[in-house]
Amino acid sequence: MFFYTSDLDDALIARKKDFSDNVTPSSNSSLAAGILKLSLFFSDADYAVTANNLMSSIKQSVLENPAFHAKWLNTAILLNYPLYEVGIVGEDNVRKRNMLAGRYLPNTILFGAVKKGSLPLLTDRYVERKTLIYVCEKGTCQLPVEQPDEALELITK
């Protein structure tokens, strides 16, 4: 778990580790979800290991008291069920992204670029005068589609 304060801050009597979700998610559950998504964005195995370690350290507490671990449970779903990375590349990427974002897709991460993206999944994906949607899982992409409905079929099958 991560501490709530930095090593660089003045010394405290006790350093707190925030892990229970209440009205707002805990800092560690938010970090676990964010680190997991970073592992996919940047194809970084170290981030994935960190996210899995965070989940492992809280597993027993989540099982005993799920009501206080909602964000942790959401992250557990992302770790244990297919998680789709959907890259949209082209001039019309924002409109198509918004069409997909309007649907409940808890196991989907959406990102895009107009021409060239810096994320590995967006590299060399631009096709002139087209906006293509790439549905990927663990860095492996299916053939691109042009319409959000076609992408939804790939995600929800």
Contacts in CASP RR format, 6 or more apart in sequence:
PFRMAT RR
TARGET T0000
AUTHOR 0000-0000-0000
METHOD contacts of the structure
MODEL  1
MFFYTSDLDDALIARKKDFSDNVTPSSNSSLAAGILKLSLFFSDADYAVT
ANNLMSSIKQSVLENPAFHAKWLNTAILLNYPLYEVGIVGEDNVRKRNML
AGRYLPNTILFGAVKKGSLPLLTDRYVERKTLIYVCEKGTCQLPVEQPDE
ALELITK
1 17 0 8 1.000
1 19 0 8 1.000
1 28 0 8 1.000
1 54 0 8 1.000
1 57 0 8 1.000
1 58 0 8 1.000
2 17 0 8 1.000
2 27 0 8 1.000
2 28 0 8 1.000
2 31 0 8 1.000
3 15 0 8 1.000
3 16 0 8 1.000
3 17 0 8 1.000
4 15 0 8 1.000
4 16 0 8 1.000
4 17 0 8 1.000
4 18 0 8 1.000
4 27 0 8 1.000
5 12 0 8 1.000
5 15 0 8 1.000
5 16 0 8 1.000
17 28 0 8 1.000
18 26 0 8 1.000
18 27 0 8 1.000
18 28 0 8 1.000
19 26 0 8 1.000
19 28 0 8 1.000
19 29 0 8 1.000
19 58 0 8 1.000
19 61 0 8 1.000
20 26 0 8 1.000
20 61 0 8 1.000
20 68 0 8 1.000
20 69 0 8 1.000
21 29 0 8 1.000
21 68 0 8 1.000
21 69 0 8 1.000
21 70 0 8 1.000
21 71 0 8 1.000
21 72 0 8 1.000
22 68 0 8 1.000
25 70 0 8 1.000
25 71 0 8 1.000
26 71 0 8 1.000
26 72 0 8 1.000
28 54 0 8 1.000
28 58 0 8 1.000
29 58 0 8 1.000
29 69 0 8 1.000
29 71 0 8 1.000
29 72 0 8 1.000
29 75 0 8 1.000
30 71 0 8 1.000
31 54 0 8 1.000
32 51 0 8 1.000
32 54 0 8 1.000
32 55 0 8 1.000
32 72 0 8 1.000
32 75 0 8 1.000
33 51 0 8 1.000
33 71 0 8 1.000
33 74 0 8 1.000
33 75 0 8 1.000
33 78 0 8 1.000
34 51 0 8 1.000
35 47 0 8 1.000
35 50 0 8 1.000
35 51 0 8 1.000
35 54 0 8 1.000
36 47 0 8 1.000
36 48 0 8 1.000
36 51 0 8 1.000
36 75 0 8 1.000
36 78 0 8 1.000
36 79 0 8 1.000
37 109 0 8 1.000
38 44 0 8 1.000
38 47 0 8 1.000
39 45 0 8 1.000
39 46 0 8 1.000
39 47 0 8 1.000
39 48 0 8 1.000
39 51 0 8 1.000
40 83 0 8 1.000
40 85 0 8 1.000
40 109 0 8 1.000
40 138 0 8 1.000
40 139 0 8 1.000
41 85 0 8 1.000
41 109 0 8 1.000
41 111 0 8 1.000
41 119 0 8 1.000
41 120 0 8 1.000
41 121 0 8 1.000
42 119 0 8 1.000
42 120 0 8 1.000
43 120 0 8 1.000
43 121 0 8 1.000
43 139 0 8 1.000
51 75 0 8 1.000
51 79 0 8 1.000
52 79 0 8 1.000
55 72 0 8 1.000
55 75 0 8 1.000
55 76 0 8 1.000
55 79 0 8 1.000
58 69 0 8 1.000
58 72 0 8 1.000
61 69 0 8 1.000
62 69 0 8 1.000
62 72 0 8 1.000
62 73 0 8 1.000
62 76 0 8 1.000
66 73 0 8 1.000
74 106 0 8 1.000
77 106 0 8 1.000
77 107 0 8 1.000
78 107 0 8 1.000
81 107 0 8 1.000
82 107 0 8 1.000
82 137 0 8 1.000
83 107 0 8 1.000
83 108 0 8 1.000
83 109 0 8 1.000
83 137 0 8 1.000
83 138 0 8 1.000
84 105 0 8 1.000
84 107 0 8 1.000
84 108 0 8 1.000
84 109 0 8 1.000
84 135 0 8 1.000
84 136 0 8 1.000
84 137 0 8 1.000
84 154 0 8 1.000
84 155 0 8 1.000
85 108 0 8 1.000
85 109 0 8 1.000
85 111 0 8 1.000
85 121 0 8 1.000
85 135 0 8 1.000
85 136 0 8 1.000
85 137 0 8 1.000
85 139 0 8 1.000
86 100 0 8 1.000
86 108 0 8 1.000
86 109 0 8 1.000
86 110 0 8 1.000
86 111 0 8 1.000
86 133 0 8 1.000
86 134 0 8 1.000
86 135 0 8 1.000
86 136 0 8 1.000
86 151 0 8 1.000
86 155 0 8 1.000
87 110 0 8 1.000
87 111 0 8 1.000
87 112 0 8 1.000
87 121 0 8 1.000
87 122 0 8 1.000
87 125 0 8 1.000
87 133 0 8 1.000
87 134 0 8 1.000
87 135 0 8 1.000
87 136 0 8 1.000
88 96 0 8 1.000
88 97 0 8 1.000
88 100 0 8 1.000
88 110 0 8 1.000
88 111 0 8 1.000
88 112 0 8 1.000
88 113 0 8 1.000
88 131 0 8 1.000
88 132 0 8 1.000
88 133 0 8 1.000
88 134 0 8 1.000
89 112 0 8 1.000
89 113 0 8 1.000
89 114 0 8 1.000
89 115 0 8 1.000
89 117 0 8 1.000
89 122 0 8 1.000
89 125 0 8 1.000
89 126 0 8 1.000
89 127 0 8 1.000
89 131 0 8 1.000
89 132 0 8 1.000
89 134 0 8 1.000
90 113 0 8 1.000
90 114 0 8 1.000
90 115 0 8 1.000
90 126 0 8 1.000
90 127 0 8 1.000
90 130 0 8 1.000
90 131 0 8 1.000
90 132 0 8 1.000
91 114 0 8 1.000
91 131 0 8 1.000
92 131 0 8 1.000
93 112 0 8 1.000
93 113 0 8 1.000
93 114 0 8 1.000
93 131 0 8 1.000
96 131 0 8 1.000
96 133 0 8 1.000
96 148 0 8 1.000
97 110 0 8 1.000
97 112 0 8 1.000
99 148 0 8 1.000
100 108 0 8 1.000
100 110 0 8 1.000
100 133 0 8 1.000
100 148 0 8 1.000
100 151 0 8 1.000
100 152 0 8 1.000
101 110 0 8 1.000
103 152 0 8 1.000
105 155 0 8 1.000
107 155 0 8 1.000
108 155 0 8 1.000
111 119 0 8 1.000
111 121 0 8 1.000
111 122 0 8 1.000
112 122 0 8 1.000
113 119 0 8 1.000
113 122 0 8 1.000
113 125 0 8 1.000
113 126 0 8 1.000
115 126 0 8 1.000
116 122 0 8 1.000
116 123 0 8 1.000
116 126 0 8 1.000
117 123 0 8 1.000
117 125 0 8 1.000
120 139 0 8 1.000
121 134 0 8 1.000
121 136 0 8 1.000
121 139 0 8 1.000
121 141 0 8 1.000
125 132 0 8 1.000
125 134 0 8 1.000
125 144 0 8 1.000
130 146 0 8 1.000
131 146 0 8 1.000
132 144 0 8 1.000
132 145 0 8 1.000
132 146 0 8 1.000
133 144 0 8 1.000
133 145 0 8 1.000
133 146 0 8 1.000
133 147 0 8 1.000
133 148 0 8 1.000
133 150 0 8 1.000
133 151 0 8 1.000
134 141 0 8 1.000
134 142 0 8 1.000
134 144 0 8 1.000
135 141 0 8 1.000
135 142 0 8 1.000
135 145 0 8 1.000
135 151 0 8 1.000
135 154 0 8 1.000
135 155 0 8 1.000
136 142 0 8 1.000
142 154 0 8 1.000
145 151 0 8 1.000
145 154 0 8 1.000
END
